[in-house]
Amino acid sequence: MGLNLLPSAAKFQTEKIGVKKKVRLSVMILLFLEVLMLLSVFVWRFMINGVWSKIVQKHDESLLVYETLSDKLLMSYKIKQSVEMLDEVLSDRFEYGEVFKKIEGLFSSEIDLGSFELKGRKSFVLEGIATGVESIAEVESVILRIEEGQDKDFKSVEFTNLSMIGNDWKFKMEVTLR
């Protein structure tokens, strides 16, 4: 009986050694897989952090560009609004200097304009003195030229008063600009 036990013990010992080898191999494989998973988690986290930091950096740059652009757009809008307001003011403004030049150019130097009065926005009352028949004929031709629409600066004329004092003709008229 003793002889039969030895081979069984050796068999058991061999099985025991085989199981230990299998357990060690399994533990080694599990440790290797655990280390591999841990390493892949660290690599994955490192990659995500790098990508995330790039995304955050691009977002911050975009935000900075947007804020700068919004300031420029706001400034541009304010300037445009100011220009439009100034344009409105200037378009409503009446240029008296140009009107004086137009009225001075209406008659020759032989006709003396005594007074010049603003009646409305584009209406003026002129009083003057024309010496001699040729001068009063010039006044008449100016009136006809305006009434016929041949003068580009004046829209209409209304002769309100005419009197003769000696050789001088005193006249008063109302002219309206275009």
C-alpha positions as CSV (number, residue, x, y, z in Angstrom):
1,M,0.0,0.0,0.0
2,G,2.8,2.3,0.6
3,L,3.9,2.0,-2.9
4,N,0.6,3.1,-4.3
5,L,0.7,6.3,-2.2
6,L,3.9,7.6,-3.5
7,P,2.9,8.0,-7.0
8,S,-0.4,9.6,-5.8
9,A,1.6,12.0,-3.7
10,A,3.8,12.8,-6.6
11,K,0.8,13.2,-8.7
12,F,-0.8,15.5,-6.1
13,Q,2.4,17.4,-5.8
14,T,2.6,17.8,-9.6
15,E,-1.0,19.0,-9.7
16,K,-0.3,21.4,-6.8
17,I,2.7,22.8,-8.7
18,G,0.6,23.0,-11.9
19,V,-2.2,24.9,-10.0
20,K,0.4,27.2,-8.5
21,K,1.8,27.9,-11.9
22,K,-1.7,28.6,-13.3
23,V,-2.5,30.9,-10.3
24,R,0.8,32.8,-10.7
25,L,0.2,33.0,-14.5
26,S,-3.4,34.3,-13.8
27,V,-2.2,36.8,-11.2
28,M,0.6,38.0,-13.6
29,I,-1.9,38.4,-16.4
30,L,-4.4,40.2,-14.1
31,L,-1.6,42.5,-12.8
32,F,-0.4,43.1,-16.4
33,L,-4.0,43.9,-17.5
34,E,-4.5,46.2,-14.4
35,V,-1.2,48.0,-15.1
36,L,-2.1,48.3,-18.8
37,M,-5.6,49.7,-17.9
38,L,-4.0,52.1,-15.4
39,L,-1.5,53.2,-18.0
40,S,-4.2,53.6,-20.6
41,V,-6.3,55.7,-18.2
42,F,-3.4,58.0,-17.5
43,V,-2.6,58.3,-21.2
44,W,-6.2,58.9,-22.0
45,R,-6.5,61.5,-19.2
46,F,-3.3,63.2,-20.4
47,M,-4.7,63.3,-24.0
48,I,-8.0,64.7,-22.9
49,N,-6.4,67.3,-20.7
50,G,-4.2,68.4,-23.6
51,V,-7.2,68.5,-26.0
52,W,-9.3,70.3,-23.3
53,S,-6.7,72.9,-22.7
54,K,-6.5,73.6,-26.4
55,I,-10.2,73.9,-26.6
56,V,-10.3,76.3,-23.6
57,Q,-7.4,78.3,-25.1
58,K,-9.2,78.6,-28.5
59,H,-12.4,79.6,-26.6
60,D,-10.6,82.3,-24.7
61,E,-9.0,83.6,-27.8
62,S,-12.3,83.6,-29.6
63,L,-13.9,85.4,-26.7
64,L,-11.2,88.0,-26.7
65,V,-11.6,88.5,-30.4
66,Y,-15.3,88.8,-30.0
67,E,-15.0,91.3,-27.2
68,T,-12.6,93.4,-29.2
69,L,-14.8,93.1,-32.3
70,S,-17.9,94.0,-30.3
71,D,-16.1,97.1,-29.0
72,K,-15.2,98.1,-32.5
73,L,-18.7,97.4,-33.8
74,L,-20.2,99.5,-31.0
75,M,-17.7,102.3,-31.7
76,S,-18.5,102.1,-35.4
77,Y,-22.2,102.1,-34.7
78,K,-21.8,105.2,-32.5
79,I,-19.8,107.0,-35.1
80,K,-22.3,106.1,-37.8
81,Q,-25.1,107.4,-35.6
82,S,-23.2,110.6,-34.9
83,V,-22.5,111.1,-38.7
84,E,-26.2,110.6,-39.5
85,M,-27.2,113.1,-36.8
86,L,-24.7,115.6,-38.1
87,D,-25.9,115.0,-41.7
88,E,-29.4,115.7,-40.6
89,V,-28.3,118.9,-38.9
90,L,-26.3,120.0,-41.9
91,S,-29.0,119.2,-44.4
92,D,-31.5,121.3,-42.4
93,R,-29.0,124.2,-42.1
94,F,-29.5,127.1,-44.4
95,E,-26.5,128.6,-46.0
96,Y,-26.9,132.4,-45.8
97,G,-23.5,133.1,-47.4
98,E,-24.6,131.4,-50.6
99,V,-27.9,133.3,-50.6
100,F,-26.1,136.6,-50.3
101,K,-23.9,135.7,-53.3
102,K,-26.9,134.7,-55.3
103,I,-28.7,137.9,-54.6
104,E,-25.6,140.0,-55.3
105,G,-25.4,138.3,-58.6
106,L,-29.0,138.9,-59.4
107,F,-28.5,142.6,-60.5
108,S,-25.6,144.5,-62.1
109,S,-23.7,147.2,-60.1
110,E,-25.9,149.9,-61.5
111,I,-28.8,148.8,-59.4
112,D,-28.3,149.6,-55.7
113,L,-29.9,147.1,-53.3
114,G,-30.8,149.1,-50.2
115,S,-32.2,146.4,-47.9
116,F,-32.4,142.7,-47.8
117,E,-34.8,141.1,-45.3
118,L,-35.5,137.4,-44.6
119,K,-39.2,136.7,-44.8
120,G,-39.4,132.9,-44.6
121,R,-37.0,130.0,-44.9
122,K,-36.3,130.6,-48.5
123,S,-38.1,133.9,-49.1
124,F,-36.5,137.3,-49.1
125,V,-37.7,140.9,-49.5
126,L,-35.4,143.1,-51.5
127,E,-35.6,146.9,-51.7
128,G,-33.5,148.7,-54.2
129,I,-33.0,151.8,-56.4
130,A,-32.6,151.7,-60.2
131,T,-31.2,154.8,-61.8
132,G,-32.4,155.5,-65.3
133,V,-34.6,153.6,-67.8
134,E,-31.9,151.0,-68.6
135,S,-31.6,150.0,-65.0
136,I,-35.3,149.6,-64.5
137,A,-35.4,147.6,-67.8
138,E,-32.7,145.3,-66.2
139,V,-35.0,144.8,-63.1
140,E,-37.9,143.9,-65.5
141,S,-35.7,141.4,-67.4
142,V,-34.6,139.8,-64.1
143,I,-38.2,139.4,-63.0
144,L,-39.2,137.9,-66.4
145,R,-36.2,135.5,-66.3
146,I,-37.2,134.2,-62.8
147,E,-41.0,134.0,-63.7
148,E,-40.1,132.0,-66.9
149,G,-38.0,129.6,-64.8
150,Q,-34.7,130.4,-66.6
151,D,-32.9,131.2,-63.4
152,K,-31.6,128.1,-61.6
153,D,-31.3,129.8,-58.2
154,F,-34.7,131.5,-57.8
155,K,-38.1,129.8,-57.9
156,S,-40.5,132.8,-58.0
157,V,-40.6,136.6,-57.7
158,E,-43.4,138.9,-56.7
159,F,-43.1,142.6,-57.4
160,T,-44.8,144.4,-54.4
161,N,-43.9,148.1,-54.9
162,L,-42.5,150.5,-57.5
163,S,-42.2,154.3,-57.2
164,M,-40.3,157.0,-59.0
165,I,-38.3,159.7,-57.2
166,G,-36.8,162.1,-59.7
167,N,-34.7,159.9,-62.1
168,D,-34.5,157.0,-59.7
169,W,-36.9,154.0,-59.5
170,K,-37.5,152.6,-56.1
171,F,-38.7,149.0,-56.1
172,K,-39.6,146.3,-53.6
173,M,-39.9,142.6,-54.5
174,E,-40.1,139.3,-52.8
175,V,-38.0,136.4,-54.2
176,T,-38.1,132.7,-53.3
177,L,-35.2,130.4,-53.7
178,R,-35.4,126.9,-55.2
